[in-house]
Amino acid sequence: RLRSGTILPINITFSFDESGSSTEGGTGNGDATGGEVSGSAPAVGTIYNKCYVLKSERVSSGTLVTLMSTGYKDRLIFTDGDQESIRSAVEAGIAELAVDVEGCTGWRLPTLAEMEYIKENVYEIGDNLTNNHYPNLFSTGYYYFLTGDNRISTYCPKDGNINAEPYSNHGNSILRAFTTVTFAD
């Protein structure tokens, strides 16, 4: 978190399993779903603490909101074809992209369902990012995501193509961090 020109470190530990990833540590007192934030949920398509509000749905405990980092990384370095090497590069990238927002934890890769949602709304999301002075990149890039069988692949939101084996140091393969938090109102 930036305060008076100083960067305060946050420690984030990642673990990936068949249901996605989770973090331990960081800030807030959230669970694997990304934590709980008090107050009113931000609207879909807006920017909330330097995160894009991707989705929102009412649940019994409040409003479940999926956030996406507006920052991104490309050209991740790893050993081609080695999922453990890819996973290490992705974990390091997510740690850099994780936004320190009170109550938000659980920064992770998106799921295939989230990538398909982005595909369905790619132009609107791109316009919202551009209008808020953040890079779009959805119309040209492939995005890292976690498959249902716990493999890291890339997905092109423009056409829905999947690359099962990402390539190291590729400028067209983009990493953004996601989390899902509950706004208790």
C-alpha positions in Angstrom: 0.0 0.0 0.0 1.3 3.4 -0.9 1.4 5.9 2.0 3.4 9.1 2.0 5.6 7.8 -0.8 6.6 4.5 0.9 5.8 1.1 -0.3 4.7 -1.2 2.5 5.4 -4.9 1.7 2.7 -7.6 1.9 3.5 -11.3 2.1 1.4 -13.5 -0.1 1.7 -17.3 -0.3 0.0 -19.0 -3.3 -1.3 -22.5 -3.6 -3.1 -24.0 -6.6 -5.5 -26.9 -6.6 -8.3 -28.2 -8.7 -10.6 -25.4 -7.6 -8.2 -22.5 -8.4 -5.7 -20.8 -6.1 -5.7 -19.3 -2.8 -3.4 -17.1 -0.7 -2.3 -17.2 2.9 -1.2 -14.0 4.5 -1.5 -10.7 2.8 -4.0 -8.2 4.2 -7.5 -8.5 5.6 -9.1 -11.4 7.2 -10.6 -13.0 4.2 -10.9 -16.6 3.2 -10.0 -18.5 0.0 -12.8 -16.7 -1.9 -10.9 -13.4 -1.5 -12.2 -11.9 1.7 -14.9 -9.7 2.9 -15.2 -5.9 2.6 -17.7 -3.7 4.4 -19.8 -1.2 2.6 -21.7 -1.0 -0.7 -20.5 -3.1 -3.6 -19.1 -1.2 -6.6 -20.9 -1.4 -9.9 -19.8 -3.7 -12.7 -17.6 -1.9 -15.2 -16.2 0.6 -12.7 -12.8 0.9 -11.1 -12.6 0.0 -7.4 -9.2 0.7 -5.8 -7.3 0.3 -9.0 -9.2 -2.9 -9.8 -11.7 -3.5 -12.6 -15.1 -4.7 -11.3 -15.8 -7.6 -13.6 -18.9 -9.2 -12.1 -21.3 -8.8 -9.3 -24.0 -11.0 -7.8 -26.2 -10.9 -4.8 -25.7 -13.7 -2.3 -27.1 -14.3 1.2 -24.2 -12.6 2.9 -24.0 -9.5 0.7 -22.7 -9.0 -2.8 -20.1 -11.3 -4.4 -17.8 -9.1 -6.6 -15.1 -10.4 -9.0 -12.2 -7.9 -9.3 -9.4 -7.9 -11.9 -6.2 -6.1 -11.6 -5.8 -3.2 -14.0 -2.1 -3.8 -14.1 -0.7 -6.7 -16.1 2.5 -8.6 -16.8 3.6 -10.1 -20.0 6.8 -11.9 -21.2 6.8 -14.2 -18.2 10.0 -16.3 -18.1 9.6 -20.1 -17.6 10.6 -23.4 -19.1 8.3 -24.2 -22.0 6.1 -27.2 -21.4 7.0 -27.4 -17.6 3.8 -26.6 -15.6 5.8 -26.2 -12.3 8.0 -23.6 -14.0 5.0 -21.8 -15.5 3.3 -22.0 -12.1 6.3 -20.4 -10.4 6.4 -17.5 -12.9 2.7 -17.0 -12.6 2.8 -17.0 -8.8 5.5 -14.4 -8.8 3.6 -12.3 -11.3 0.4 -12.4 -9.3 2.3 -11.4 -6.2 3.4 -8.3 -8.0 -0.1 -7.5 -9.4 -2.1 -8.2 -6.2 -3.6 -4.9 -5.1 -3.4 -4.2 -1.4 -7.1 -3.4 -0.7 -8.4 -3.8 2.8 -10.2 -7.1 3.1 -9.2 -8.3 -0.4 -7.0 -11.4 -0.5 -7.0 -14.6 -2.6 -5.5 -13.1 -5.7 -5.4 -15.8 -8.4 -5.6 -16.7 -12.0 -9.1 -16.5 -13.7 -11.1 -19.6 -14.3 -12.3 -20.6 -17.8 -15.8 -19.5 -16.9 -14.4 -16.0 -16.1 -12.5 -15.9 -19.4 -15.6 -16.9 -21.3 -17.5 -14.1 -19.5 -14.8 -11.7 -20.6 -15.2 -13.0 -24.2 -18.9 -12.3 -24.1 -18.3 -8.8 -22.9 -14.9 -8.1 -24.4 -15.7 -4.8 -26.2 -17.6 -3.3 -23.2 -14.8 -4.3 -20.8 -12.2 -2.9 -23.2 -14.0 0.4 -23.6 -14.4 0.7 -19.8 -10.7 0.1 -19.2 -9.7 2.5 -22.0 -12.1 5.2 -20.7 -10.5 4.9 -17.2 -7.0 5.2 -18.7 -6.0 1.6 -18.3 -4.7 -0.7 -21.0 -7.3 -2.8 -22.8 -5.3 -5.7 -24.4 -8.3 -8.0 -24.5 -8.8 -7.6 -28.3 -5.3 -8.9 -29.1 -3.8 -10.9 -26.2 -4.0 -14.4 -24.8 -4.6 -14.5 -21.0 -3.2 -17.0 -18.5 -6.0 -18.9 -16.7 -6.3 -22.1 -14.6 -8.1 -25.0 -16.3 -10.5 -27.3 -14.5 -7.7 -29.9 -14.3 -5.3 -27.5 -12.6 -3.2 -26.7 -15.6 -2.1 -23.2 -16.6 -3.1 -22.4 -20.2 -3.9 -19.2 -22.1 -7.2 -18.0 -23.6 -7.9 -15.4 -26.2 -11.0 -13.4 -25.2 -11.4 -12.1 -28.8 -12.0 -15.5 -30.4 -12.2 -18.0 -27.6 -9.0 -19.9 -28.7 -7.1 -21.8 -26.0 -3.4 -22.5 -26.1 -2.8 -25.4 -23.7 0.9 -24.8 -23.6 1.9 -21.2 -23.1 5.3 -20.0 -24.4 7.9 -18.3 -22.3 8.8 -14.7 -22.9 5.8 -14.2 -25.2 4.6 -10.6 -25.4 1.1 -11.7 -26.4 0.6 -13.8 -23.3 -0.8 -11.6 -20.5 -1.2 -12.1 -16.8 -3.8 -10.3 -14.7 -4.7 -11.1 -11.1 -8.3 -11.8 -10.1 -10.1 -12.2 -6.8 -13.6 -12.6 -5.6 -14.7 -10.7 -2.5 -17.9 -10.4 -0.6 -19.2 -6.9 0.2 -21.3 -7.1 3.3 -23.8 -4.4 3.3 
